[in-house]
Amino acid sequence: MHKLDGQVAIVTGAARGIGRGIALVLAEQGADVVVNDLSVGTQPQEVVALITGLGRRALAVKADVSMVADVERLFQATLEHFGRLDILVNNAGTSQAKDIFQIETADWERLIRTNLTSCFLCSQAAMRIMARQKSGRIVNISSVVGHQGALFGHVHYAATKSGMLGMTRTLARTGAPLGITVNAVAPGCIETELLHETLSEKGVEEMRGKIPLGLGTPRDVGLAVAFLCSEGGRYITGATLDVNGGLYMR
Ligand SMILES: NC(=O)c1ccc[n+]([C@@H]2O[C@H](COP(=O)([O-])OP(=O)(O)OC[C@H]3O[C@@H](n4cnc5c(N)ncnc54)[C@H](O)[C@@H]3O)[C@@H](O)[C@H]2O)c1
């Protein structure tokens, strides 16, 4: 018996990187998965094919989770296809290699919408469904940056990732009497396209050398998310699980 048998999960931003890793681990552990992304390429379908290859059901839904109408469509499609929702992973996010002197108001607003507004909109939609079911798990993918601030001046990114931690703790209190747990995972440096786009190649190599366990993988984050969604996570809410290989110890 798999730990997540019979569960239905939405993973936002699951076409590549950490979201893809989370979707695959949840499926490995028994969940059916809605693979959400903005991406119009073949990547979401590849993730769907891997999940169905594991014997689970999967549905790709192209939606921009920073937009109200798209979020409504995503949750409607999930209910129409699977009839329920047990797990939401708010993973979609982005960063930008700019500091306070370079960030324009439009950059700021785009990051807030993509990383933080998306988390609000999807959590609201999920909690409405989970409250009716009297059970659910929400996991927000924050960052080590949410604890210690950005390492290279990305203040808009840091603000969104710290904001997700406040949202996590507040929703944990609201969700508890409804049978819903809400937790965060704070990855350190995980080797993905975004990491390479945000840090220079030199920066990535420098980070690799500084982390006791080296760079992490999307699967490392997926395993932590799956734990929070499993029986083992049933008495954990409002927590932030650090998945950073020892980069930051608090
Ligand atoms: N890579 C790291 O080292 C690292 C560390 C800490 C936290 N994180 C967080 O993990 C999450 C995933 O990061 P990643 O490195 O895998 O990034 P990535 O860029 O490789 O993948 C992100 C995915 O999200 C999708 N996406 C972006 N905006 C979207 C939107 N509005 N609607 C739907 N999908 C959208 C993208 O198309 C992409 O497929 C982000 O929230 C990021 O902040 C990453």
The ligand as an SDF file (V2000), in Angstrom:
LIG
                    3D

 44 48  0  0  0  0  0  0  0  0999 V2000
   15.5630   26.2890   -7.3350 N   0  0  0  0  0  0  0  0  0  0  0  0
   15.8220   26.6760   -6.1080 C   0  0  0  0  0  0  0  0  0  0  0  0
   16.9900   26.6440   -5.6610 O   0  0  0  0  0  0  0  0  0  0  0  0
   14.7230   27.1370   -5.2020 C   0  0  0  0  0  0  0  0  0  0  0  0
   15.0470   27.3820   -3.8670 C   0  0  0  0  0  0  0  0  0  0  0  0
   14.0500   27.7820   -2.9950 C   0  0  0  0  0  0  0  0  0  0  0  0
   12.7420   27.9280   -3.4380 C   0  0  0  0  0  0  0  0  0  0  0  0
   12.4440   27.6800   -4.7420 N   0  0  0  0  0  0  0  0  0  0  0  0
   11.0570   27.8490   -5.1480 C   0  0  0  0  0  0  0  0  0  0  0  0
   10.5870   26.6590   -5.7320 O   0  0  0  0  0  0  0  0  0  0  0  0
    9.5990   26.9500   -6.7190 C   0  0  0  0  0  0  0  0  0  0  0  0
    9.9760   26.2900   -8.0420 C   0  0  0  0  0  0  0  0  0  0  0  0
   11.2630   26.7590   -8.4280 O   0  0  0  0  0  0  0  0  0  0  0  0
   12.0950   26.0780   -9.6060 P   0  0  0  0  0  0  0  0  0  0  0  0
   13.5300   26.3190   -9.2980 O   0  0  0  0  0  0  0  0  0  0  0  0
   11.6160   24.7020   -9.8710 O   0  0  0  0  0  0  0  0  0  0  0  0
   11.6630   27.0530  -10.8080 O   0  0  0  0  0  0  0  0  0  0  0  0
   11.4920   26.7750  -12.3760 P   0  0  0  0  0  0  0  0  0  0  0  0
   11.4970   28.1090  -13.0230 O   0  0  0  0  0  0  0  0  0  0  0  0
   12.4800   25.7570  -12.8420 O   0  0  0  0  0  0  0  0  0  0  0  0
   10.0240   26.1480  -12.4630 O   0  0  0  0  0  0  0  0  0  0  0  0
    8.9090   26.9310  -12.1110 C   0  0  0  0  0  0  0  0  0  0  0  0
    7.7120   26.4910  -12.9290 C   0  0  0  0  0  0  0  0  0  0  0  0
    6.6040   27.3240  -12.5200 O   0  0  0  0  0  0  0  0  0  0  0  0
    5.9070   27.7410  -13.6780 C   0  0  0  0  0  0  0  0  0  0  0  0
    5.1990   28.9950  -13.4180 N   0  0  0  0  0  0  0  0  0  0  0  0
    5.7440   30.2230  -13.2130 C   0  0  0  0  0  0  0  0  0  0  0  0
    4.7800   31.1410  -13.0440 N   0  0  0  0  0  0  0  0  0  0  0  0
    3.5870   30.4910  -13.1280 C   0  0  0  0  0  0  0  0  0  0  0  0
    2.2380   30.8890  -13.0440 C   0  0  0  0  0  0  0  0  0  0  0  0
    1.9100   32.1740  -12.8510 N   0  0  0  0  0  0  0  0  0  0  0  0
    1.2790   29.9610  -13.1970 N   0  0  0  0  0  0  0  0  0  0  0  0
    1.5990   28.6500  -13.3960 C   0  0  0  0  0  0  0  0  0  0  0  0
    2.8790   28.2100  -13.4910 N   0  0  0  0  0  0  0  0  0  0  0  0
    3.8550   29.1120  -13.3590 C   0  0  0  0  0  0  0  0  0  0  0  0
    6.9710   27.9130  -14.7410 C   0  0  0  0  0  0  0  0  0  0  0  0
    6.4190   27.8680  -16.0570 O   0  0  0  0  0  0  0  0  0  0  0  0
    7.9050   26.7220  -14.4410 C   0  0  0  0  0  0  0  0  0  0  0  0
    7.5210   25.5590  -15.1400 O   0  0  0  0  0  0  0  0  0  0  0  0
    9.5130   28.4760   -6.8020 C   0  0  0  0  0  0  0  0  0  0  0  0
    8.4390   28.9350   -6.0130 O   0  0  0  0  0  0  0  0  0  0  0  0
   10.8420   28.9220   -6.1940 C   0  0  0  0  0  0  0  0  0  0  0  0
   10.7560   30.1880   -5.6080 O   0  0  0  0  0  0  0  0  0  0  0  0
   13.4000   27.3080   -5.6280 C   0  0  0  0  0  0  0  0  0  0  0  0
  1  2  1  0
  2  3  2  0
  2  4  1  0
  4  5  1  0
  4 44  2  0
  5  6  2  0
  6  7  1  0
  7  8  2  0
  8  9  1  0
  8 44  1  0
  9 10  1  0
  9 42  1  0
 10 11  1  0
 11 12  1  0
 11 40  1  0
 12 13  1  0
 13 14  1  0
 14 15  2  0
 14 16  1  0
 14 17  1  0
 17 18  1  0
 18 19  2  0
 18 20  1  0
 18 21  1  0
 21 22  1  0
 22 23  1  0
 23 24  1  0
 23 38  1  0
 24 25  1  0
 25 26  1  0
 25 36  1  0
 26 27  1  0
 26 35  1  0
 27 28  2  0
 28 29  1  0
 29 30  1  0
 29 35  2  0
 30 31  1  0
 30 32  2  0
 32 33  1  0
 33 34  2  0
 34 35  1  0
 36 37  1  0
 36 38  1  0
 38 39  1  0
 40 41  1  0
 40 42  1  0
 42 43  1  0
M  CHG  2   8   1  16  -1
M  END
$$$$
